[in-house]
Amino acid sequence: MTGLGKVKSVAVYGIEAYVLEIEIYVTGGQLPSTVVIGLPDAAVKECRDRVKAALKNSDYRYPVKNITINLAPADRKKEGPLFELPIAIGLLVASDQIQSNMMHEYGIIGELALDGRVRRVKGCLAMALKCKESGLRGLILPAENAPEAAIVKGVDIIPVETLSDAVGFITNTLSLPPYSVNLEEVFNRSSQYEIDYRDVKGQEHVKRALTVAAAGNHNVIMIGPPGSGKTMLAQRLPTIIPQLTLDEALETTMIYSTIGLLDPSESLIAIRPFRSPHHTISIAGLVGGGSVPRPGEVSLSHHGILFLDELPEFNRKTLEVLRQPLETGKITISRAMSSVTFPAEIMLVCAMNPCPCGFYGDPRKECHCTPRQVQNYISKISGPLLDRIDIHVEVPNVQYLDLTSQVPGESSAQIRNTIDEVRNVQLARFRSLNCTTNSRMSTRQTKKYCVLEQKAEGLLQQAMVELGISARGYNKILKIGRTIADLDDSGDIQIEHISEAIQYRSLDRSFFR
């Protein structure tokens, strides 16, 4: 006696989902065996024992025959336990224990416990989107994953607690209504920050620099002694950047969902990500990698902030791999059989001490580092990477009067309103172009939109000669000047705009020369 069962499922490679077909062939033989083919990893091969126990504990029969399980397409590596639920259903179909006319209308995913319960899996948001794109009617998935997947409209999300629930639904013996969420309510509830720029005392010139950075999406490096508030300022930067759009929130949530970092209590990430990896991080941890490529911290910061504290302590080779994502907004991981591209549209924010002890140039504390130690510390950061950081700003220690002042500062909401207006100006300017902010302008666009008045042009020429600024640094100054002019609602870039922009590029010459 032979039987064939076919079930549709969904898997993720990188962060992109794809539909696959699971074929189960059951045939007689003297020595029963179960073989899984189609490039399965160890976790997929282990499914045989879990599926067997789950079927028996759910009052179904595991066929004592030769069983071949094929995961198609066979040229893609399959990983994880998410195929156990569809394999179990396919076995029931192939062994004539159930029949269903609607099974091929749904994708099925889920890990099985030994008692037949269905456990949560990773990447359900990407899978729900793929089901919608592929024309499937819905997705049968673990109940714990339902709030996350239900954000996708136009596809039925069927939550199941057990194997028996899934069987009952596809055989029309159990009614399970599609899970739904109020997307607008979820988005509004999840878009609140718990911190505010009003908490920061003093540091007005640093706040101004970060306002310029947020307005034009410019990368920033802050240099100052320990305890001057660099981390505190960086943590509050996402609160003044324009709020995520729904599309951006979906993209960000999909990345976190794919690698299992989405909080079970959250179905949508609606605030700008803020990632702060430790300086011991590896290259793969920062930009992604692995035998089956996974996104790294750069992609987890997509549409948000990547904060690198104590920048010189990072491995220099690790920092150099940031060049591609900073220029292109994406990172490509190449392997022998394939390559994967992860999104990496980030704002890079760095912080560092001016020397190993942290007090070089501090008027109140003496620096004990030798000139050679200072130079060796600073030279850990390469010139090409430094050129890709638009704004360099000193962060001195906060004065006592500023620290104890009762005068309230500007709130994040007030600053964000100003930045929203500037971002709208940029969107209108680049409406028909592949660009959304001043920092992303190409060389041709910079020449077209960064028109200097005569005095400003003379000042910039003088700065280029005296400070030894590179060609990339010249373009950065023009872009920063364009952002400052936008903040002043000015068409041309005036001398005061270019003067402030040069100030934000002069630190790399005073410290790093």
Disulfide bonds with the S-S distance in Angstrom:
none
